[in-house]
Amino acid sequence: MIIMFVRHAEDIDDKLTKRGKKQCELMIDYDEEYTFSKIYSSPAKRCVDTANYLNKKLKVEIEIDNDLVERGKLEDVVPKDDKEQAWYDNYLNPEF
């Protein structure tokens, strides 16, 4: 099994920009070496729009998964060890 992660295309206020739409068009022009059985998407509009563009070529089921949402800020999370703390420090860094 191969799992491919694709970040949503460029957006402003949860809507794909002109550039984001172009990114989607380029994304569906991939090498057909792999086949896909399903697309999982966050319920965020920008993610669903990106999945729909990708599905123009794949023609597979799109499953909206409510667990695939942004967690927001993690300031209230207590890390379990130094490695996890380093990840949070990096994630919360505005330059990340």
Backbone as numpy.savetxt, mean C-alpha at the origin, in Angstrom:
# Nx Ny Nz CAx CAy CAz Cx Cy Cz
4.43 -19.73 -3.15 3.58 -18.56 -3.15 4.47 -17.33 -3.15
4.12 -16.37 -3.95 4.83 -15.10 -4.01 3.86 -14.02 -3.55
4.32 -13.18 -2.64 3.52 -12.04 -2.18 4.23 -10.78 -2.64
3.50 -9.93 -3.32 4.06 -8.67 -3.80 3.35 -7.52 -3.09
4.12 -6.64 -2.49 3.56 -5.46 -1.83 3.71 -4.28 -2.77
2.63 -3.54 -2.94 2.63 -2.35 -3.79 2.10 -1.20 -2.96
2.86 -0.14 -2.89 2.40 1.05 -2.18 1.43 1.81 -3.08
0.45 2.45 -2.47 -0.50 3.21 -3.29 0.23 4.30 -4.06
-0.36 4.71 -5.16 0.22 5.76 -5.99 0.10 7.12 -5.29
0.77 8.11 -5.86 0.76 9.45 -5.26 -0.68 9.97 -5.13
-0.94 10.60 -4.00 -2.28 11.13 -3.76 -2.20 12.45 -3.02
-3.29 13.18 -3.08 -3.50 14.38 -2.26 -4.90 14.25 -1.69
-5.00 14.34 -0.37 -6.31 14.21 0.30 -7.05 12.95 -0.10
-6.32 11.82 -0.17 -6.86 10.49 -0.45 -7.39 10.34 -1.88
-7.00 11.23 -2.79 -7.38 11.10 -4.20 -6.10 11.02 -5.01
-6.07 10.09 -5.98 -4.89 9.97 -6.82 -4.68 11.24 -7.63
-3.43 11.67 -7.68 -3.09 12.84 -8.49 -2.90 12.39 -9.95
-2.68 13.35 -10.83 -2.40 13.03 -12.23 -1.14 12.15 -12.30
-0.15 12.51 -11.50 1.08 11.72 -11.45 0.79 10.32 -10.89
-0.06 10.24 -9.86 -0.43 8.96 -9.28 -1.11 8.05 -10.30
-1.96 8.62 -11.13 -2.62 7.84 -12.17 -1.61 7.32 -13.18
-0.62 8.17 -13.50 0.45 7.75 -14.42 1.26 6.62 -13.78
1.54 6.73 -12.48 2.27 5.67 -11.78 1.50 4.35 -11.89
0.19 4.41 -11.76 -0.64 3.21 -11.88 -0.54 2.61 -13.28
-0.60 3.46 -14.29 -0.50 2.98 -15.66 0.84 2.29 -15.89
1.91 2.85 -15.34 3.23 2.23 -15.47 3.30 0.92 -14.69
2.61 0.86 -13.57 2.61 -0.33 -12.74 1.97 -1.51 -13.46
0.92 -1.27 -14.22 0.25 -2.39 -14.88 1.01 -2.85 -16.12
2.07 -2.14 -16.47 2.89 -2.53 -17.61 4.08 -3.37 -17.13
3.81 -4.34 -16.25 4.86 -5.18 -15.68 5.11 -6.40 -16.56
6.24 -7.05 -16.33 6.57 -8.29 -17.02 5.62 -9.38 -16.56
5.04 -10.12 -17.46 4.02 -11.10 -17.12 4.61 -12.43 -16.64
5.76 -12.39 -16.03 6.40 -13.60 -15.53 5.61 -14.24 -14.38
4.87 -13.42 -13.63 4.14 -13.90 -12.47 2.65 -13.83 -12.72
1.92 -14.74 -12.06 0.47 -14.66 -12.09 -0.01 -14.36 -10.66
-1.15 -13.74 -10.56 -1.69 -13.34 -9.26 -3.09 -13.89 -9.12
-3.45 -14.22 -7.88 -4.77 -14.79 -7.65 -5.71 -13.82 -6.93
-5.15 -12.82 -6.25 -6.01 -11.89 -5.51 -5.22 -10.62 -5.19
-5.95 -9.52 -5.07 -5.38 -8.25 -4.61 -6.03 -7.93 -3.28
-5.21 -7.65 -2.28 -5.71 -7.19 -0.98 -5.46 -5.69 -0.91
-6.44 -4.95 -0.44 -6.30 -3.51 -0.37 -6.83 -2.97 0.95
-6.21 -1.91 1.39 -6.74 -1.12 2.49 -8.05 -0.50 2.01
-8.95 -0.15 2.92 -10.17 0.52 2.50 -9.96 1.98 2.10
-8.77 2.52 2.32 -8.51 3.91 1.93 -8.73 4.08 0.43
-9.38 5.15 0.05 -9.74 5.38 -1.35 -8.53 5.32 -2.27
-7.41 5.93 -1.86 -6.21 5.93 -2.70 -5.70 4.52 -2.94
-5.87 3.64 -1.95 -5.43 2.25 -2.08 -6.37 1.46 -2.98
-7.66 1.66 -2.80 -8.64 0.97 -3.64 -8.49 1.43 -5.09
-8.30 2.73 -5.31 -8.10 3.24 -6.67 -6.86 2.61 -7.30
-5.77 2.51 -6.53 -4.55 1.89 -7.04 -4.80 0.42 -7.37
-5.50 -0.30 -6.49 -5.82 -1.71 -6.73 -6.67 -1.86 -8.00
-7.61 -0.96 -8.20 -8.46 -1.03 -9.41 -7.64 -0.82 -10.67
-6.69 0.09 -10.64 -5.81 0.28 -11.79 -5.02 -1.00 -12.06
-4.43 -1.57 -11.01 -3.65 -2.79 -11.15 -4.52 -3.93 -11.69
-5.76 -3.95 -11.27 -6.67 -5.02 -11.68 -7.10 -4.90 -13.14
-6.86 -3.76 -13.78 -7.16 -3.65 -15.21 -6.42 -4.73 -15.98
-5.22 -5.07 -15.51 -4.44 -6.10 -16.18 -4.61 -7.47 -15.52
-4.66 -7.51 -14.20 -4.69 -8.80 -13.50 -6.03 -9.51 -13.58
-7.10 -8.74 -13.53 -8.46 -9.29 -13.59 -8.67 -10.40 -12.55
-8.43 -10.04 -11.30 -8.63 -10.98 -10.18 -9.49 -10.29 -9.12
-9.89 -11.05 -8.12 -10.70 -10.50 -7.04 -9.90 -9.48 -6.24
-10.54 -8.39 -5.87 -9.95 -7.41 -4.95 -10.67 -7.58 -3.61
-9.89 -7.86 -2.57 -10.46 -7.99 -1.23 -10.06 -6.79 -0.40
-11.05 -6.07 0.08 -10.80 -4.92 0.95 -10.65 -5.45 2.37
-9.50 -5.20 2.97 -9.19 -5.73 4.30 -9.07 -4.56 5.27
-10.01 -4.48 6.20 -10.03 -3.38 7.16 -8.85 -3.40 8.13
-8.11 -4.51 8.18 -6.91 -4.56 9.02 -5.73 -3.86 8.35
-5.85 -3.53 7.08 -4.78 -2.87 6.35 -4.99 -1.36 6.37
-5.02 -0.80 7.55 -5.20 0.65 7.69 -3.99 1.25 8.38
-3.80 2.54 8.19 -2.71 3.22 8.87 -2.97 3.20 10.36
-1.94 2.98 11.10 -2.08 2.92 12.54 -2.06 4.30 13.18
-1.67 5.30 12.45 -1.55 6.62 13.04 -0.27 6.70 13.86
-0.21 7.65 14.72 1.00 7.82 15.52 1.11 6.74 16.58
2.33 6.36 16.87 2.59 5.26 17.78 3.15 5.72 19.11
2.96 6.98 19.47 3.57 7.49 20.70 3.13 6.74 21.96
1.91 6.21 21.97 1.39 5.56 23.17 1.76 4.08 23.27
2.47 3.57 22.27 2.83 2.15 22.27 4.09 1.96 23.12
4.09 0.92 23.94 5.26 0.61 24.75 6.01 -0.53 24.06
7.22 -0.24 23.57 7.98 -1.28 22.87 8.42 -2.40 23.83
8.53 -3.60 23.29 8.88 -4.75 24.13 10.38 -4.92 24.31
11.20 -4.31 23.43 12.65 -4.43 23.55 13.34 -3.28 22.79
14.68 -3.25 22.86 15.44 -2.16 22.22 15.28 -2.16 20.71
15.19 -3.33 20.10 15.02 -3.42 18.64 13.70 -2.77 18.22
12.63 -3.10 18.95 11.32 -2.52 18.64 11.34 -1.01 18.91
12.01 -0.58 19.97 12.12 0.85 20.27 12.82 1.58 19.13
13.88 0.99 18.60 14.61 1.61 17.48 13.71 1.73 16.26
12.86 0.72 16.02 11.93 0.78 14.90 10.95 1.93 15.09
10.39 2.06 16.29 9.45 3.15 16.56 10.13 4.51 16.42
11.36 4.62 16.94 12.09 5.89 16.82 12.27 6.26 15.36
12.59 5.28 14.53 12.79 5.53 13.11 11.48 5.87 12.43
10.42 5.11 12.77 9.11 5.32 12.15 8.55 6.70 12.49
8.74 7.13 13.71 8.20 8.41 14.13 9.06 9.59 13.70
10.23 9.30 13.17 11.12 10.36 12.69 10.44 11.04 11.50
10.30 12.36 11.53 9.62 13.06 10.43 10.32 12.90 9.08
11.60 12.53 9.10 12.34 12.34 7.85 12.25 10.91 7.34
11.50 10.04 8.04 11.37 8.62 7.67 10.68 8.48 6.34
